[in-house]
Amino acid sequence: MSLMVNAIRIGMTRGWTMFRHLMTTADGLGNTVFWNGVPLGYLVLNRNTEIEGVPFSLATLALPGLIGLAITASAYGPAYYIAAEREDGTLLRTKAAPYGIVAYVTGVLVMATLETMVSVLVLLVPGIILFDGLVLPDAIGWLTLVAVTVLALMATLPVGVIIGSVVKSPRLIGGVGLLVIGGMTILSGIFIPLQAFPGWLQVVAQAFPPYWAAMGMRSVFLPDAVVAGEIGQSWRTLEMFGVLGAWAIVGALVAPVVLRRMARRATGSSVEANRQQALQRM
């Protein structure tokens, strides 16, 4: 077994262990349920709110987009973990092992992926039970669901790796993450149709993965009649896969370069300096 393959295997095991620990601690499980339960609770409270001209409730129309947003928000996990563990020296210790960075990043990505799947289930299962009008996918729908989920993860997880490699403090990522997720929520068309925004802002929104991931989920779980409210009155499946695929390719090319540069700069003195800064803030 090559060192690279062994590192990936170790990373996958580490990712599963981190995920299992997260899901078996009160803080970890509560955090996951809370951040997905709040928007779900909002939809439950508004499940009877009708939208003019559409025979479906706000909750039914918004839930698939919210699932797409939960998938693209998975970038927040790697960004936070990499920044935090660079600061406390974990990343420096990992770098000392053969292909240690490969094992480390593999573990972070596996954990983020599994945590995202839990978020999807927290939103989807109650939504199917509580909200009328959602369509259970057929065989093609399930294939589309898997394809959109995989591509959306591939498009956004590298972004998290890049952010975590560039931003020095995990505290900055916490604040920036909330702003970014809030912005993505507005521009994804979940609660406000994209057509309500100026033309230039519509173009900006369509350049990023959240809009397409949200629309992909709408194409899976909403009836075809709803497509009349989309831009171009079409699900634009080819464009969706094209944008998500482009982000995945660019991320796969750029993230390793940025990560390697960050890892080379990680030294004992830099870790100690970060530790001292953290103590001063405390």
C-alpha positions as CSV (number, residue, x, y, z in Angstrom):
1,M,0.0,0.0,0.0
2,S,1.4,3.4,-1.0
3,L,2.0,6.1,1.5
4,M,-0.6,8.3,-0.2
5,V,-3.3,5.6,-0.2
6,N,-2.5,4.9,3.5
7,A,-2.7,8.6,4.3
8,I,-6.2,8.8,2.7
9,R,-7.3,5.7,4.6
10,I,-6.1,7.2,7.9
11,G,-7.8,10.4,7.0
12,M,-11.1,8.7,6.3
13,T,-10.9,6.9,9.6
14,R,-10.1,10.1,11.5
15,G,-13.0,11.9,9.8
16,W,-15.4,9.2,10.9
17,T,-14.0,9.3,14.4
18,M,-14.4,13.1,14.6
19,F,-18.0,12.8,13.2
20,R,-18.9,10.1,15.7
21,H,-17.6,12.2,18.5
22,L,-19.5,15.2,17.3
23,M,-22.7,13.3,17.1
24,T,-22.3,11.7,20.6
25,T,-21.6,14.9,22.5
26,A,-24.4,17.2,23.7
27,D,-22.6,20.3,22.4
28,G,-21.9,18.9,19.0
29,L,-25.3,17.3,18.4
30,G,-27.1,20.3,19.9
31,N,-25.2,22.7,17.6
32,T,-26.0,20.7,14.5
33,V,-29.7,20.4,15.4
34,F,-30.0,24.0,16.5
35,W,-28.6,25.6,13.4
36,N,-30.8,23.5,11.2
37,G,-33.8,23.5,13.5
38,V,-34.1,27.2,13.6
39,P,-34.9,27.7,9.9
40,L,-37.0,24.6,9.9
41,G,-39.0,25.9,12.9
42,Y,-39.5,29.1,11.0
43,L,-41.0,27.2,8.1
44,V,-43.2,25.1,10.4
45,L,-44.6,28.3,11.9
46,N,-45.3,29.5,8.3
47,R,-46.4,26.2,6.8
48,N,-49.9,27.7,6.2
49,T,-48.6,31.0,4.7
50,E,-49.6,31.0,1.0
51,I,-47.8,32.8,-1.8
52,E,-50.0,34.8,-4.2
53,G,-50.4,33.1,-7.5
54,V,-48.8,29.8,-6.3
55,P,-50.9,26.9,-4.9
56,F,-48.2,26.0,-2.4
57,S,-47.2,27.3,1.0
58,L,-44.0,29.3,1.7
59,A,-42.7,26.3,3.7
60,T,-43.1,23.9,0.8
61,L,-41.4,26.2,-1.7
62,A,-38.6,27.2,0.6
63,L,-37.6,23.8,2.1
64,P,-35.7,22.4,-1.0
65,G,-33.7,25.6,-1.3
66,L,-32.9,25.5,2.3
67,I,-31.5,22.0,1.9
68,G,-29.4,23.2,-1.0
69,L,-28.1,26.0,1.2
70,A,-27.2,23.6,4.0
71,I,-25.1,21.6,1.5
72,T,-23.2,24.6,0.2
73,A,-22.8,26.0,3.8
74,S,-20.6,22.9,4.5
75,A,-17.6,25.1,3.5
76,Y,-17.8,26.6,7.0
77,G,-16.7,23.4,8.7
78,P,-13.3,23.0,7.0
79,A,-12.6,26.7,7.1
80,Y,-13.1,26.8,10.9
81,Y,-11.2,23.5,11.7
82,I,-8.2,24.4,9.6
83,A,-7.9,27.9,11.1
84,A,-8.4,26.6,14.6
85,E,-6.0,23.7,14.4
86,R,-3.3,25.7,12.7
87,E,-3.5,28.1,15.7
88,D,-3.3,25.4,18.3
89,G,-0.4,23.5,16.6
90,T,-2.4,20.4,15.5
91,L,-1.7,21.1,11.8
92,L,2.1,21.6,12.6
93,R,2.2,18.2,14.3
94,T,0.3,16.6,11.4
95,K,2.8,18.0,8.8
96,A,5.6,16.0,10.4
97,A,4.1,12.7,9.3
98,P,4.5,11.4,5.7
99,Y,1.5,12.8,3.7
100,G,0.2,14.0,7.0
101,I,-1.5,17.0,5.4
102,V,-3.3,14.7,3.0
103,A,-4.5,12.6,5.9
104,Y,-5.6,15.7,7.8
105,V,-7.5,17.3,5.0
106,T,-9.2,14.0,4.1
107,G,-10.4,13.7,7.7
108,V,-11.7,17.3,7.7
109,L,-13.6,16.8,4.4
110,V,-15.1,13.4,5.5
111,M,-16.3,14.9,8.7
112,A,-17.8,18.0,6.9
113,T,-19.5,15.7,4.4
114,L,-21.1,13.5,7.1
115,E,-22.2,16.5,9.2
116,T,-23.8,18.0,6.1
117,M,-25.7,14.7,5.5
118,V,-27.1,15.0,9.0
119,S,-28.2,18.6,8.3
120,V,-30.0,17.5,5.2
121,L,-31.8,14.7,7.1
122,V,-32.8,17.1,9.9
123,L,-34.4,19.4,7.3
124,L,-35.8,16.8,4.9
125,V,-37.4,14.2,7.1
126,P,-39.7,16.5,9.1
127,G,-40.3,18.6,6.0
128,I,-41.7,15.6,4.0
129,I,-43.9,14.8,6.9
130,L,-45.2,18.3,7.7
131,F,-45.3,20.1,4.4
132,D,-47.9,19.4,1.7
133,G,-46.9,19.5,-2.0
134,L,-43.4,18.1,-1.8
135,V,-42.7,15.4,-4.4
136,L,-41.0,12.2,-3.5
137,P,-38.3,11.7,-6.2
138,D,-38.5,8.9,-8.8
139,A,-35.4,7.1,-10.0
140,I,-34.2,10.1,-12.1
141,G,-35.0,12.4,-9.2
142,W,-32.9,10.4,-6.8
143,L,-30.0,10.4,-9.3
144,T,-30.4,14.1,-9.7
145,L,-30.4,14.5,-5.9
146,V,-27.2,12.5,-5.5
147,A,-25.5,14.3,-8.4
148,V,-26.4,17.8,-7.2
149,T,-25.4,17.0,-3.6
150,V,-22.0,15.5,-4.7
151,L,-21.2,18.4,-7.1
152,A,-22.3,21.0,-4.6
153,L,-20.0,19.5,-2.0
154,M,-17.2,19.3,-4.4
155,A,-17.8,23.0,-5.4
156,T,-17.9,24.4,-1.9
157,L,-15.7,22.3,0.4
158,P,-12.5,23.4,-1.4
159,V,-13.6,27.0,-0.8
160,G,-13.7,26.2,2.9
161,V,-10.1,24.8,2.7
162,I,-9.0,28.0,1.0
163,I,-10.6,30.3,3.5
164,G,-9.2,28.3,6.4
165,S,-5.8,28.4,4.9
166,V,-5.9,32.2,4.4
167,V,-7.7,33.5,7.4
168,K,-5.5,33.4,10.4
169,S,-8.0,33.3,13.3
170,P,-11.0,31.0,13.7
171,R,-12.8,33.8,15.5
172,L,-12.7,35.8,12.2
173,I,-14.2,32.8,10.4
174,G,-17.1,32.7,12.9
175,G,-18.1,36.2,12.1
176,V,-17.4,36.1,8.4
177,G,-19.2,32.8,8.2
178,L,-22.5,34.2,9.5
179,L,-22.3,37.1,7.1
180,V,-21.5,34.8,4.2
181,I,-24.3,32.4,5.0
182,G,-26.7,35.2,5.5
183,G,-25.7,36.7,2.1
184,M,-26.0,33.3,0.4
185,T,-29.5,32.8,1.9
186,I,-30.7,36.1,0.4
187,L,-29.2,35.5,-3.0
188,S,-30.1,31.8,-3.3
189,G,-33.8,32.6,-4.0
190,I,-35.0,30.6,-1.1
191,F,-37.2,33.3,0.5
192,I,-37.0,36.1,-2.0
193,P,-37.3,35.3,-5.8
194,L,-34.1,36.2,-7.6
195,Q,-36.2,38.2,-10.1
196,A,-36.9,40.7,-7.3
197,F,-33.3,41.9,-7.3
198,P,-31.6,44.2,-9.8
199,G,-30.3,42.6,-13.0
200,W,-26.6,42.9,-12.0
201,L,-27.3,41.3,-8.6
202,Q,-29.1,38.4,-10.4
203,V,-25.9,37.8,-12.5
204,V,-23.8,37.9,-9.3
205,A,-26.0,35.4,-7.6
206,Q,-25.9,33.0,-10.5
207,A,-22.2,33.0,-10.5
208,F,-22.0,31.2,-7.1
209,P,-23.0,27.6,-6.1
210,P,-25.7,28.3,-3.5
211,Y,-28.2,29.5,-6.1
212,W,-27.7,26.5,-8.3
213,A,-27.7,24.0,-5.4
214,A,-31.0,25.4,-4.2
215,M,-32.5,25.3,-7.6
216,G,-31.3,21.7,-8.1
217,M,-33.1,20.7,-4.9
218,R,-36.2,22.5,-6.1
219,S,-36.1,20.6,-9.3
220,V,-36.1,17.3,-7.3
221,F,-38.7,18.0,-4.6
222,L,-41.1,20.4,-6.3
223,P,-43.7,19.7,-9.0
224,D,-42.9,20.8,-12.6
225,A,-45.6,23.5,-12.4
226,V,-43.4,25.5,-10.0
227,V,-40.7,25.9,-12.7
228,A,-42.7,28.8,-14.2
229,G,-41.4,31.0,-11.3
230,E,-37.8,30.3,-12.1
231,I,-35.6,32.5,-14.4
232,G,-36.2,31.4,-18.0
233,Q,-39.1,29.2,-16.7
234,S,-36.7,26.2,-16.7
235,W,-34.7,24.2,-14.2
236,R,-31.7,24.8,-16.4
237,T,-30.1,21.5,-15.5
238,L,-27.2,21.8,-17.8
239,E,-26.3,25.3,-16.6
240,M,-26.6,24.0,-13.0
241,F,-24.2,21.2,-13.5
242,G,-21.9,23.4,-15.5
243,V,-21.6,26.1,-12.8
244,L,-21.2,23.6,-10.0
245,G,-18.7,21.5,-12.0
246,A,-16.6,24.6,-12.9
247,W,-16.4,25.6,-9.2
248,A,-15.4,22.0,-8.3
249,I,-12.6,22.0,-10.9
250,V,-11.3,25.4,-9.9
251,G,-11.4,24.5,-6.2
252,A,-9.6,21.2,-6.8
253,L,-6.8,23.0,-8.6
254,V,-6.5,26.0,-6.3
255,A,-7.2,24.6,-2.8
256,P,-4.1,22.2,-2.7
257,V,-1.8,25.0,-3.8
258,V,-3.1,27.4,-1.1
259,L,-3.0,24.7,1.5
260,R,0.6,23.7,0.7
261,R,1.7,27.3,1.0
262,M,0.0,27.7,4.3
263,A,1.5,24.4,5.6
264,R,5.0,25.5,4.6
265,R,4.7,28.7,6.6
266,A,3.4,26.8,9.7
267,T,6.3,26.7,12.2
268,G,6.7,26.3,15.9
269,S,7.4,30.0,16.3
270,S,4.2,31.0,14.4
271,V,2.1,28.6,16.5
272,E,3.5,30.1,19.7
273,A,2.9,33.6,18.4
274,N,-0.8,32.7,17.6
275,R,-1.1,31.1,21.0
276,Q,0.1,34.3,22.7
277,Q,-2.3,36.4,20.7
278,A,-5.1,34.2,21.7
279,L,-4.2,34.4,25.4
280,Q,-4.1,38.2,25.1
281,R,-7.6,38.3,23.6
282,M,-8.8,36.1,26.5
